[in-house]
Amino acid sequence: MKVFFDVKELYYTTQYLPVFKELKKRGVECKFGVYRNPDFNDVLQQVVEAEGIDAVWIESEKDSLAVYVDNAPDWIFFGNSYPWLNQLPGKTRSIQLGHGVGPKMSYYTKSDTPMDVRFVEGDRRYQKLQEMYPKDTFVQVGFAKLDPLINGDFTSFDLQANGLDPSKKTLLYAPTFYPSSLELVPRSWPDEFAEYNLIVKPHFFSIAKARYAAQRERIDEWRKASNVYIARKDEHSLLPFMATADLLISEASSSLFEFAALDKPIIWCDFLKLRWTYRGPLRYRFERRMDQDIKNYRHLGAHVGHYRELKKTVREQLSTPAMFHKQRREITAQLVGRVDGKASCRIADYLQANS
């Protein structure tokens, strides 16, 4: 059996790697089709070397088709839709394995173009996809990205080695790129939260895209503080930081649900900087962009409607981390699925049973 992983974006790798390692243990031939990206080529090369990946470098999405036709794998994992499915070799079957469990409607609509199988996480996602696409094949496996955390198969972030104080509680701030709270968190944040270690893990687009220059300026201001650690570009995985942090702060993003699956407290930021084309009477555009089903999961944890509420809420959640325990367990089952470190095994089992 020959398997390819389509790496159109760097952040797909955190979902792919646990599956790759499980397949490799079983003697399956695996290759990664890695798309060149001028913003992240150096990081992609580091990942390839560190993980012992057999990589085929791809210049563009259109060029990827020639690679897959030439190699004719049995299976190809895709992190999103793929426009040339019907031109793949007849023996090649397609798999969709999403990189997150977040609130955007694109989670569902990427199945508009059906693949041979889509691996999904929790009960609710599985049921809704079945309703939307009754003729397609969905297999519920859990969330492979979390397997290394559950199994201890990773190196956690070392506070002391990175200049932070191990005696302090650690807050992980993982803002998304849009819509984001980042520019509404003031430059004075590190001073106001001096009693905590602050780890900031920006989204890749915040680091690389020209339109998010204001976000980078704010991050660079925070970088000067002694209690702040800004994740480097090559620290592409959130997992080491999740393992070390006591609490996560983010907007409605996949990271909230991933962190809550570890039964740790989260704070959900409702203060967002929206583009003018999404404000006032045009806010319906923002609502349309988001999965409205997400409103059913707002009880996952504490919410803050303004930055000024953040410090009080942080103290409250750290002093009573079990406050939302029941809600975290309930929502994890619905969206993330089984958190037993075996999602990758279930995926590998399916491939071997259907090859």
Residue pairs with C-beta under 8 A, 6 or more apart in sequence:
1 28
1 29
1 74
1 75
1 351
1 352
1 355
2 28
2 29
2 30
2 31
2 71
2 72
2 73
2 74
2 75
3 23
3 28
3 29
3 30
3 31
3 73
3 74
3 75
3 76
3 77
3 351
4 30
4 31
4 32
4 33
4 68
4 71
4 73
4 75
4 76
4 77
5 12
5 16
5 19
5 20
5 30
5 31
5 32
5 33
5 76
5 77
6 12
6 33
6 64
6 76
6 77
6 78
6 79
6 82
7 13
7 16
7 32
7 33
7 34
7 35
7 44
7 79
8 35
8 61
8 79
8 80
9 35
9 37
9 79
9 99
9 204
10 37
10 40
10 43
10 44
10 47
10 204
10 236
11 99
11 204
11 236
12 79
12 99
13 47
13 236
13 237
14 99
14 145
14 236
14 237
14 238
14 239
15 79
15 97
15 98
15 99
15 144
15 145
16 32
16 77
16 79
16 97
17 51
17 148
18 144
18 145
18 147
18 148
18 153
18 343
18 344
19 77
19 97
19 144
19 344
19 347
19 348
20 30
20 32
20 51
20 53
21 153
21 344
22 344
22 345
22 347
22 348
23 30
23 348
23 351
24 30
26 348
26 352
28 348
28 351
28 352
30 53
30 54
31 53
31 54
31 55
31 56
31 71
31 73
32 48
32 53
32 54
32 55
32 56
33 55
33 56
33 58
33 64
33 67
33 68
33 76
34 44
34 48
34 53
34 55
34 56
34 57
34 58
35 58
35 59
35 60
35 61
35 64
36 44
36 57
36 58
36 59
37 44
39 204
39 207
39 208
40 204
40 208
40 233
42 234
43 233
43 234
43 236
46 234
47 53
47 236
48 55
56 67
56 71
58 64
58 67
61 83
62 84
65 84
65 87
65 88
68 76
68 88
68 89
68 92
69 87
69 88
69 89
72 89
72 91
72 92
73 92
74 91
74 92
74 93
74 355
75 92
75 93
75 94
75 95
75 351
75 355
76 88
76 92
76 93
76 94
76 95
77 95
77 96
77 97
78 94
78 95
78 96
78 97
78 115
79 96
79 97
79 98
79 99
80 96
80 98
80 110
81 96
81 110
81 112
81 113
82 94
82 113
82 115
83 113
85 94
85 113
85 115
88 94
93 116
93 117
94 115
94 116
94 117
95 115
95 116
95 117
95 118
95 119
96 110
96 111
96 115
96 117
96 118
96 119
97 118
97 119
97 144
97 347
98 107
98 110
98 120
99 145
99 254
100 107
100 253
100 254
100 258
101 107
101 121
101 122
101 125
101 143
101 254
101 257
101 258
101 335
101 336
102 252
102 253
102 254
102 255
102 257
103 252
103 253
103 290
103 291
103 294
104 289
104 290
104 291
105 288
105 289
105 290
105 291
107 125
107 291
108 128
108 129
108 132
108 291
111 118
111 129
111 132
111 133
111 136
114 133
114 135
114 136
115 136
116 137
117 137
117 138
117 139
117 350
117 354
118 129
118 136
118 137
118 138
118 139
119 138
119 139
119 140
119 141
119 144
119 347
119 350
120 126
120 129
120 138
120 139
120 140
120 141
120 337
121 140
121 141
121 142
121 143
121 335
121 336
121 337
122 140
122 142
122 332
122 333
122 334
122 335
122 336
122 337
123 140
123 333
123 334
123 337
124 293
124 334
124 335
125 334
125 335
125 337
126 138
126 140
128 293
129 136
129 138
130 138
139 346
139 350
140 337
141 337
141 343
141 346
141 347
141 350
142 336
142 337
142 338
142 339
142 340
142 342
142 343
142 346
143 258
143 261
143 336
143 337
143 339
143 343
144 343
144 344
144 347
145 239
145 258
146 239
146 258
146 261
146 262
146 336
146 339
146 341
146 343
147 153
147 341
147 342
147 343
147 344
148 154
148 239
149 239
149 242
149 243
149 262
150 339
150 340
150 341
151 341
154 237
154 239
154 240
154 243
155 240
156 240
156 243
156 244
157 199
157 240
157 241
157 243
157 244
158 244
159 165
159 166
159 170
159 197
159 244
160 166
162 229
163 226
163 229
164 170
164 197
164 199
164 227
164 229
165 197
165 227
168 195
168 196
168 197
168 227
169 195
169 196
169 197
169 246
169 247
169 318
170 196
170 197
170 198
170 199
170 244
170 245
170 246
170 247
171 193
171 196
171 197
171 198
171 199
171 245
171 246
171 247
171 248
171 249
171 314
172 199
172 201
172 241
172 242
172 244
172 245
172 247
172 248
172 249
172 259
173 185
173 198
173 199
173 200
173 201
173 248
173 249
173 250
174 200
174 201
174 203
174 238
174 241
174 248
174 249
174 250
174 253
174 255
175 181
175 182
175 185
175 200
175 202
175 203
175 206
175 215
175 250
175 251
175 269
176 203
176 250
176 251
176 253
176 255
177 202
177 203
177 204
177 205
177 206
177 209
177 212
177 215
178 205
178 212
178 275
179 251
179 272
179 273
179 274
179 278
179 286
180 203
180 206
180 215
180 251
180 272
180 273
181 251
181 269
181 271
181 272
181 273
181 307
182 202
182 206
182 215
182 218
182 219
182 273
183 214
183 215
183 218
183 273
184 271
184 272
184 273
184 307
185 218
185 307
185 310
186 192
186 307
187 218
187 221
187 222
189 198
189 222
190 198
190 222
190 225
190 227
190 228
191 225
192 311
193 227
193 311
193 314
194 227
196 227
196 314
197 227
197 229
198 222
198 225
198 227
198 228
198 229
199 228
199 229
199 231
199 241
199 244
199 245
200 219
200 222
200 228
200 229
200 230
200 231
201 231
201 235
201 238
201 241
202 215
202 219
202 230
202 231
204 236
205 212
206 212
206 215
206 216
206 219
207 216
207 233
219 230
222 228
222 230
223 230
231 241
235 241
238 255
238 258
242 248
242 255
242 258
242 259
242 262
245 259
245 264
246 264
246 265
246 318
246 321
247 264
247 265
247 266
247 267
247 314
247 317
247 318
247 321
248 255
248 256
248 259
248 264
248 265
248 266
248 267
249 266
249 267
249 269
249 310
249 314
250 256
250 266
250 267
250 268
250 269
251 268
251 269
251 270
251 272
252 268
252 290
252 294
256 266
256 268
256 300
256 301
257 297
257 300
257 331
257 332
257 335
257 336
258 336
259 266
260 266
260 300
260 301
260 324
260 328
260 331
260 332
261 328
261 332
261 336
261 339
262 339
263 325
263 328
263 329
264 321
265 301
265 302
265 317
265 318
265 321
265 323
265 324
266 300
266 301
266 302
266 324
267 301
267 302
267 303
267 304
267 310
267 313
267 314
267 317
268 298
268 300
268 301
268 302
268 303
268 304
269 303
269 304
269 310
270 303
270 304
270 305
271 304
271 305
271 306
271 307
274 283
274 286
276 282
277 285
278 285
278 286
297 331
297 334
297 335
299 324
299 327
299 331
300 324
300 327
300 328
300 331
301 317
301 324
301 327
301 328
302 313
302 316
302 317
302 323
302 324
304 310
304 313
316 323
317 323
332 339
337 343
